[in-house]
Amino acid sequence: MNKAFDDLLAANEGYAARFTSGGLAGRAARGLAVVTCMDSRIEPLQMLGLSKGDAKILRNAGGRATDDVLRTLALATHLLGVDRVMVVEHTDCRMAKVTDEQAHQAILEESGLDTRSLEFHTIPDQATTLQRDVQRIRSFPYLPKDLAVVGCVYDVATGRVEVVVPLED
């Protein structure tokens, strides 16, 4: 076996020995989906006072409402009990500090790989991007019309979540 993962597999043995969540249902017990960034400083369940099984967590670079997030939300709302969505971007996000072109160039210089066929969904203006992503979810035809969606920013320095795009009236 490749030693690159030995530490993780050993830790899993301890986790499995203490594992008590085998009886949790696959549905979101609190009816929530959280779309957030992959940044390791974000702990979605803890920051919202949730427990395992309470919510579906969808993570990607920037916490963007990508096609895959929309596909996943369609499944979550129709099959897994989700009836509300929080889109949570965060302060000090690397995706808000570069353009797609700058990211392509940095990867090309670092690795020699031409990534221009990828869309990185960088964040030129966080408030505008968050508003657009929330609207994209609200208007997606495969989601329930009454789905509650808000857009928030998580402050990585304080742990606070601020609603930037409130519920529609």
C-alpha positions as CSV (number, residue, x, y, z in Angstrom):
1,M,0.0,0.0,0.0
2,N,1.1,3.5,-0.7
3,K,2.5,5.1,2.5
4,A,1.1,8.5,1.5
5,F,-2.2,7.6,3.1
6,D,-1.1,5.4,6.0
7,D,-1.6,8.2,8.6
8,L,-5.2,8.7,7.4
9,L,-6.1,5.1,7.3
10,A,-4.6,4.6,10.8
11,A,-6.6,7.5,12.1
12,N,-9.7,6.0,10.5
13,E,-9.2,2.8,12.5
14,G,-9.6,4.9,15.7
15,Y,-12.6,6.7,14.3
16,A,-14.3,3.5,13.3
17,A,-13.7,2.1,16.8
18,R,-15.6,5.1,18.3
19,F,-18.2,5.4,15.5
20,T,-21.8,5.9,16.7
21,S,-23.5,7.5,13.7
22,G,-24.4,4.4,11.8
23,G,-28.1,4.9,12.4
24,L,-28.4,8.4,10.9
25,A,-30.8,8.8,8.0
26,G,-29.5,10.1,4.7
27,R,-32.0,13.0,4.7
28,A,-31.2,16.4,6.0
29,A,-32.8,16.4,9.5
30,R,-33.0,20.2,9.7
31,G,-33.9,20.6,6.0
32,L,-30.8,22.6,5.3
33,A,-28.2,22.6,2.5
34,V,-25.1,24.7,2.9
35,V,-23.1,25.7,-0.2
36,T,-19.7,26.9,1.0
37,C,-16.0,27.1,0.1
38,M,-13.6,24.2,0.4
39,D,-11.4,26.4,2.6
40,S,-10.3,24.3,5.6
41,R,-10.9,27.1,8.0
42,I,-14.6,26.7,7.5
43,E,-16.4,24.1,9.7
44,P,-20.0,24.3,8.3
45,L,-21.7,22.2,11.0
46,Q,-20.0,23.9,13.9
47,M,-20.3,27.5,12.6
48,L,-24.1,27.0,12.4
49,G,-24.7,25.0,15.6
50,L,-25.5,21.8,13.7
51,S,-24.8,18.1,14.2
52,K,-24.1,15.3,11.9
53,G,-27.1,14.5,9.8
54,D,-28.7,17.9,10.1
55,A,-27.6,19.3,6.7
56,K,-26.2,18.6,3.3
57,I,-22.8,20.3,2.9
58,L,-21.8,21.2,-0.7
59,R,-18.2,22.5,-1.0
60,N,-16.2,23.9,-3.9
61,A,-13.6,26.6,-4.5
62,G,-15.3,29.9,-3.6
63,G,-18.7,28.3,-2.5
64,R,-20.1,29.0,-5.9
65,A,-23.5,27.9,-7.3
66,T,-21.9,25.9,-10.2
67,D,-23.8,23.5,-12.4
68,D,-22.8,20.6,-10.2
69,V,-24.1,22.4,-7.1
70,L,-27.4,23.0,-8.9
71,R,-27.6,19.3,-9.9
72,T,-26.9,18.3,-6.3
73,L,-29.5,20.7,-4.9
74,A,-32.1,19.3,-7.2
75,L,-31.4,15.9,-5.7
76,A,-31.3,17.2,-2.2
77,T,-34.6,19.1,-2.4
78,H,-36.6,16.4,-4.1
79,L,-35.0,13.3,-2.4
80,L,-33.2,14.3,0.7
81,G,-35.5,16.6,2.6
82,V,-33.8,20.0,1.9
83,D,-36.2,22.9,2.0
84,R,-33.7,25.8,2.6
85,V,-30.3,26.7,1.3
86,M,-27.5,28.9,2.7
87,V,-24.8,30.0,0.3
88,V,-21.8,30.9,2.5
89,E,-18.8,32.6,1.0
90,H,-16.1,33.9,3.3
91,T,-13.6,36.6,4.0
92,D,-9.9,36.2,3.0
93,C,-10.9,33.9,0.1
94,R,-8.2,33.1,-2.5
95,M,-10.9,33.0,-5.2
96,A,-11.6,36.7,-4.5
97,K,-8.0,37.7,-4.9
98,V,-7.4,36.5,-8.5
99,T,-9.1,36.5,-11.8
100,D,-9.6,33.3,-13.8
101,E,-6.9,34.5,-16.2
102,Q,-4.4,35.1,-13.3
103,A,-5.2,31.6,-11.9
104,H,-4.6,30.0,-15.3
105,Q,-1.3,31.9,-15.6
106,A,-0.2,30.9,-12.1
107,I,-0.9,27.3,-12.8
108,L,0.9,27.4,-16.1
109,E,4.0,29.0,-14.5
110,E,4.0,26.5,-11.6
111,S,3.3,23.3,-13.5
112,G,3.4,24.0,-17.2
113,L,-0.3,22.9,-17.5
114,D,-2.6,24.9,-19.7
115,T,-5.9,25.0,-17.8
116,R,-7.7,27.5,-20.0
117,S,-10.4,24.9,-20.8
118,L,-11.5,25.2,-17.1
119,E,-13.7,27.9,-15.7
120,F,-12.5,28.6,-12.1
121,H,-15.4,30.9,-11.1
122,T,-13.2,33.4,-9.4
123,I,-15.0,36.2,-7.4
124,P,-14.3,39.7,-8.8
125,D,-16.8,41.3,-6.4
126,Q,-18.0,39.2,-3.5
127,A,-21.3,41.0,-2.9
128,T,-22.3,40.9,-6.5
129,T,-21.1,37.3,-7.0
130,L,-23.1,36.2,-3.9
131,Q,-26.2,38.0,-5.2
132,R,-25.9,36.3,-8.6
133,D,-25.3,32.8,-7.1
134,V,-28.3,33.2,-4.8
135,Q,-30.4,34.3,-7.8
136,R,-29.1,31.4,-9.9
137,I,-30.4,29.0,-7.2
138,R,-33.7,30.8,-6.8
139,S,-34.4,30.7,-10.5
140,F,-33.2,27.2,-11.3
141,P,-36.2,25.4,-12.9
142,Y,-35.6,22.1,-11.2
143,L,-35.8,23.4,-7.7
144,P,-39.0,24.1,-5.7
145,K,-40.3,27.6,-6.3
146,D,-40.8,28.1,-2.5
147,L,-37.2,27.1,-1.7
148,A,-35.8,29.5,0.9
149,V,-32.3,30.7,-0.1
150,V,-30.0,33.3,1.6
151,G,-26.5,34.4,0.9
152,C,-24.0,34.9,3.7
153,V,-20.4,35.8,4.3
154,Y,-18.5,33.9,7.0
155,D,-15.7,35.9,8.7
156,V,-12.7,33.6,9.1
157,A,-11.2,36.0,11.8
158,T,-14.3,36.2,14.1
159,G,-16.4,33.1,13.2
160,R,-19.5,35.3,12.5
161,V,-21.9,34.7,9.7
162,E,-23.5,37.8,8.2
163,V,-26.6,37.6,5.9
164,V,-25.8,39.7,2.8
165,V,-28.6,38.5,0.6
166,P,-31.7,38.0,2.7
167,L,-34.8,36.0,1.9
168,E,-37.0,37.3,-0.8
169,D,-40.2,38.9,0.4
